[in-house]
């Protein structure tokens, strides 16, 4: 049984080896012609976290290792690719000056030459200056008897820069042990900086068709970004009290961008902006924030944009809240005074000339 594609939970390898399965953990990547290392089945039970030794003709080294021996895994192999077709800069970046292939994976080698894959360099999070490999935290959580699967991502934190947070899928029929029990389980097995700050229960972890964890999607679920979309003639700045109230309600990032046709770019009279332009703006915003999916909180016409986004861009939306409030209490003082004047004019017009006059006063 060849295992590969992502770091393998040591507990699973240990169980399989103990049950007599001929398990061979492996490591490789497409650019290296696939196979790089393999661990003989008779060693899997004793070294369940290892991906084995280099295959014949292949060399592996760990570049710039830290105090824990972890650094970038680099590979030399006659099966390594020549480069990315039509992308010379990417090809140059993929190789060291002495033609070793940069994998962008992090790992360490033990005294016997066995490779231990820690994580993707892009997945590594830094908390208070300490490296936190999500895979290590996930492996510890998946050893808990109530946890079937675990995924870890970084949540921005004002004090530490980032802190690890975990999404867990409970085993069928298992009782939820509670956050404090999970935290205690991790404290007994991990350095303090690697203990998750929060645990979120999920029905399933986001994975690719081949079963790899989609870590960016997981991060979006565990550290949600809320985008507040304002009304037609208001600005994002005018919804600052709402933004503060939402941000104070939980571990959320909240932003309120100005949309086309309002704010500093308001036209007089405002031109009609096709909703496709609003959606293109929203996608560009999410890409700029490095976010795959977000929660959309739409105020008035912003709610229309949010609902259109959910319909046309479902892969970019976690959830939608449409908010059509009496907007006075949320506005700046000068806006509240203007709204009060409109209200008085509307009442007066309606009382003297009827509903058409009231409507004209509002417009």
DABEL-V667521 format. One record per run of one state. SS is the DSSP state (helix for helix, strand for strand, loop for the rest). FROM is the first residue (numbers start at 1). TO is the last residue. If there is no record, write none. Layout:
ss = {SS SS}
from = {FROM FROM}
to = {TO TO}
//
This chain:
ss = {loop strand loop helix loop strand helix loop strand loop helix loop strand loop strand loop strand loop helix strand loop strand loop strand helix loop strand loop strand loop helix loop strand loop strand loop helix loop helix loop strand loop strand loop strand loop helix loop strand loop helix loop strand loop helix loop helix loop strand loop helix loop helix strand loop helix loop helix loop helix loop}
from = {1 2 4 10 19 24 30 33 34 39 41 45 52 55 58 64 71 78 88 95 96 101 110 115 121 124 125 128 130 133 134 143 147 158 161 171 179 188 192 195 199 202 207 208 213 214 215 223 225 230 237 248 253 256 263 266 275 290 294 300 301 313 314 317 324 327 331 333 354 355 363}
to = {1 3 9 18 23 29 32 33 38 40 44 51 54 57 63 70 77 87 94 95 100 109 114 120 123 124 127 129 132 133 142 146 157 160 170 178 187 191 194 198 201 206 207 212 213 214 222 224 229 236 247 252 255 262 265 274 289 293 299 300 312 313 316 323 326 330 332 353 354 362 363}
//
